[in-house]
């Protein structure tokens, strides 16, 4: 199951998602190179960070982590895309910092909700 989810995730990430950094470069090739070398790494780190708030490899199957990574990658791509198109004048570094703050807030809320849910389960046991 993990292989199927990871292959689907790969194709979605590589072929169906837009390049969120296209606004900052006049030539599309430069935007693609930036996305491969820097932008993809930023999206990977943010997605992995958000996935860590939900997925625990000791508790869940590996396909669950792969699925949530894909969902978080899609979320971060559209978040960066929205910020780059709406707030172009802020500059790329500021947009990356804003996206980090948004991801951190979502991570904290996810952790609080999951911890509360686990505490309730422990109370009932």
N, C-alpha and C positions, 0 to 999 in steps of 0.2 A: 504494500500500500504506500509506503514511503517513497519508493521509486516513481510511482505514478504521480503522486502529488508534487514531488520535486521537479519532474519533467514538465508538468502542466505549469507550475510556478515559473520555471525557467522561460518557457515560451511566452507566457504573459508578460514577464518582465522585459524580455528582449525585443518582442515584436509588437506588442499591443499598447504599451504605455508610451506616452509622449515624452520628449526630452524637455524637462522643465527649465533648462538653462538656455533655451534657444533665443530668448529675448536679449540676452547679454552679448551675443556674438552676431556680427553682420553676415558671416559665411557659415553655412550650416555644418560644414566639415569641422570647423573649430569648435562649435557647440558639441558635436558628437565626440570629438577627442577629449574635450573637457569633461563630458559626462562619463566617458570610459575611465579616465585617469583620476579625476577628483570627485565629480558629482555623484558617480555611482558608489564611491566609497562613503560619501556622506550619507546617501540614502541607505546604504547597507548598515552603517553604524546606527542610524536612527531606528531602522526597522528591527535590527537585532536587539537594541535597547528596549523598545516597546514590547517585543515578543517575550523578553525576559520577565516582564511584569505578569504575564499570564501563564506561560509555559514553564513547567518544571520537569526536567528530563527524568527525574526519579519517579515522578507520579504519572506522566503521560507517555503515550507512544510517540515515536519519532515523527510519524506522519502528522500528528497534531501540531508539533512545532513547525514543520514545514508549511502547513496550511496557514498558521497564524503569521509566519514570516511573510508569506505572499500577501496576506491581507494587509499587514502593516506596511509592506513595501508599496502597495497600491495607494494606501492612505498617504504615506509620506511623499510619493510622487505627485499626487494631486494637491497636497498641501504646498509643496514647493512650487508647483505650477501656478496655483492660485496666488501665492505671495509674489512670484516673479512677474506675473501679468498685472496684478492690481497695484503693487507697490514697487514698480520698476525703479523709481527714482531713489529708493533707499540704498541701493547697491547690493551686490551679491553677498558680501560678508555679513551685513546687517540682516539680510533675509535668512541666511543660514543660522544666525544667532537666534532670531525670532522663532524659526522652526524648532530649534533646540529647546527653547523655553516652552513652547507648546507641547512638544514631546515629553518634556520633563513633568509638566503639569498632568498630562494624561497618564504618565507612568505612576505618579504619586497617587492619583485618584484610583487607578486600577489596583495598586497595592493595598490601599486602604479598604476598598470594597472586598477584595479577595481575603484579606486578613479578617475582616468582620465576618465574612461568610464562613471561614474556617473555624472561627471562635464559636459561632452558633452551632456548627456541627459538633464540635468538641463538648459543648454544654449538653447537647441531647444524648450523647453517647454515654 
